[in-house]
Amino acid sequence: MEGIIVPPVREREGIRWCVVETAWGWCGLQRGAGGISICSLPAAVRDCASLSVADASPEAPHDPLLSRAARLLVRYFDGEAVRLDLPVAPAGIGPFGLRVLAACAQIPWGETRSYGEMAAAAGSPRGARAAGQALGRNPVPVIVPCHRVIGADGSLVGFGSGLDIKQRLLALEGIAGAR
């Protein structure tokens, strides 16, 4: 086995994570130097939420940004109209995708926008499909509320975690009638 070098598992600098119990289940949060990088949707089991965000770094429930995000998520899933105005740092998203996420983050509680509107806000009025693809890679759902983006005709389309959870999130915000 000489010549095979296996580097030690080391804590990645600046990465912290925690899990939080909400009325809907356990959410995982991970942050880097620039802000929240992952926010998992609620899972029934704590271990599932932690698997979505844990890495070689220690759990850090007392990190100020993670604590603030956790408190806001608890309030959100309790049905309170909170503004999740948290710094986010999604990895692996290109410039257009970042513009789409930034536009999506501006959609207020209880309102929806179409994929075409997101594309136009990101500078590509004919890029509804590309906006949908960018939102499909959103690693911080709820914080960047991609569930609030619907089809041009008001239909529920395109949610990676399933249309049932999208409909539940919209109902939590008092949005009825999205088909």
C-alpha positions in Angstrom: 0.0 0.0 0.0 3.0 2.2 -0.2 2.5 5.3 -2.3 -1.2 5.7 -1.5 -1.8 8.9 0.4 -5.1 9.4 2.1 -5.4 13.0 3.4 -6.9 13.3 6.9 -10.5 14.6 7.1 -10.2 18.2 8.2 -12.7 20.8 9.2 -13.4 23.1 6.3 -12.6 26.6 7.4 -15.6 28.7 8.2 -18.3 26.0 7.6 -20.7 25.5 10.5 -24.0 23.7 10.7 -27.0 23.0 13.0 -30.4 21.4 12.9 -33.6 23.0 14.3 -36.9 21.4 15.2 -39.9 23.2 13.7 -43.6 22.5 13.7 -43.1 20.7 10.4 -40.1 18.6 11.3 -36.3 19.1 11.5 -34.5 21.5 9.2 -30.8 21.5 8.6 -28.8 24.7 8.2 -25.2 25.2 7.0 -23.3 28.4 6.7 -20.0 29.5 5.2 -18.1 32.7 5.4 -20.6 34.5 3.1 -23.9 33.4 4.7 -26.3 30.4 4.7 -25.3 27.9 2.1 -27.8 25.1 2.7 -31.3 25.1 4.3 -33.1 21.8 4.1 -36.8 21.4 4.0 -38.3 19.8 7.1 -37.6 16.1 7.7 -39.4 13.8 10.1 -36.1 12.6 11.6 -33.3 14.7 13.0 -30.6 12.5 11.5 -32.0 13.1 8.0 -31.8 16.9 8.5 -28.3 16.7 9.9 -27.2 14.4 7.0 -28.2 17.2 4.5 -25.9 19.7 6.1 -23.3 18.0 8.3 -19.7 17.7 7.2 -16.4 17.4 9.0 -17.0 20.6 10.9 -18.6 20.5 14.4 -22.3 21.3 14.9 -22.6 24.9 15.9 -26.1 25.7 17.2 -24.8 28.8 19.0 -23.3 30.4 15.9 -25.1 33.8 15.7 -26.2 33.5 12.1 -27.3 29.9 12.5 -29.2 30.8 15.7 -31.0 33.7 14.0 -31.9 31.5 11.0 -33.1 28.8 13.2 -35.4 31.2 15.2 -36.8 32.6 11.9 -37.5 29.1 10.5 -39.3 28.1 13.7 -41.5 31.2 13.5 -42.1 30.6 9.7 -43.2 27.0 10.2 -45.5 28.2 13.0 -47.3 30.2 10.4 -45.9 33.6 11.3 -45.3 36.0 8.4 -41.6 36.6 8.9 -39.1 38.1 6.5 -36.2 35.7 6.2 -33.7 38.4 5.5 -30.6 36.3 6.0 -27.4 36.5 4.0 -27.1 33.5 1.7 -24.1 32.1 -0.1 -25.3 29.3 -2.4 -22.5 27.4 -4.0 -22.4 26.2 -7.6 -24.9 28.7 -9.0 -23.9 30.8 -12.0 -24.4 34.6 -12.5 -27.9 34.3 -14.0 -29.0 31.8 -11.3 -27.8 34.2 -8.6 -29.8 37.0 -10.2 -32.9 34.7 -10.3 -32.4 33.8 -6.6 -32.0 37.4 -5.7 -35.2 38.3 -7.4 -37.0 35.4 -5.8 -35.8 36.5 -2.4 -37.8 39.7 -2.8 -41.2 38.0 -3.2 -43.1 38.9 -0.1 -44.9 36.4 2.2 -48.3 35.5 0.8 -47.5 36.5 -2.8 -46.5 34.6 -5.9 -44.7 35.4 -9.1 -44.3 33.5 -12.4 -41.1 32.0 -13.8 -41.3 34.5 -16.6 -41.4 37.3 -14.1 -38.3 35.9 -12.3 -36.5 35.6 -15.7 -37.3 39.2 -16.6 -36.2 40.4 -13.1 -32.9 38.6 -13.7 -32.4 40.3 -17.1 -33.7 37.6 -19.4 -37.4 38.2 -20.2 -37.6 35.1 -22.4 -35.7 32.8 -20.0 -38.6 31.3 -18.0 -37.3 27.8 -18.4 -33.7 28.9 -17.4 -35.2 30.6 -14.3 -37.0 27.4 -13.4 -33.7 25.5 -13.7 -31.9 28.0 -11.5 -34.7 27.8 -8.9 -34.5 24.0 -9.1 -30.9 24.2 -7.9 -31.8 26.6 -5.0 -30.0 25.1 -1.9 -31.8 27.5 0.5 -35.5 26.9 -0.1 -37.9 28.9 2.2 -35.1 31.4 2.8 -35.1 32.1 -0.9 -38.8 31.2 -1.3 -38.8 29.4 -4.7 -42.1 27.8 -3.7 -43.7 31.2 -4.4 -42.9 30.9 -8.1 -45.7 29.4 -10.1 -46.6 28.9 -13.8 -47.8 31.8 -15.8 -51.3 30.4 -15.7 -51.3 30.1 -11.9 -50.5 26.4 -11.9 -48.2 24.7 -9.4 -45.2 23.5 -11.4 -41.5 22.8 -10.9 -40.7 22.1 -7.3 -37.8 19.7 -6.7 -39.2 18.5 -3.3 -42.6 17.8 -4.8 -45.7 19.8 -5.6 -47.4 18.6 -2.4 -44.8 20.4 -0.2 -45.0 23.4 -2.5 -48.8 23.5 -2.0 -48.4 23.1 1.8 -45.9 26.0 1.9 -48.2 28.2 -0.1 -51.2 27.3 2.1 -49.1 28.1 5.2 -48.7 31.6 3.7 -52.5 31.8 3.0 -52.1 31.4 -0.8 -55.1 29.3 -1.8 -56.1 28.4 -5.3 -52.7 27.8 -6.9 -53.4 24.9 -9.1 
